[in-house]
């Protein structure tokens, strides 16, 4: 199974490697996927992102104002590409566009 999450302009992806024994952590910023590390489980890869232990110095040194979401918040994405569309849908649902105030 492939898992994805988007945070700011960082998009993360966890997928089983070819042997099926490890999970590869990748990030996309801004447009192409880059390999980070491999982990024994998808949960361990998600934890590395949350703790800033990805091996990507720029991400690992970021101090987040609130804790990064746990593994349960990662989306299951069989294609690895739907995260952008889903993020837009969720963003619109959570923060719907405001209509102009009527003549008050």
Secondary structure, DSSP 8 states (H G I E B T S, - for coil): --EEEEETTEEEEEEE-TTSSSEEEEEESSSSEEEEEEESSHHHHHHHHHHT-SS-HHHHT---SS----GGGSEE-SSS-THHHHHHHHHHHHS---------
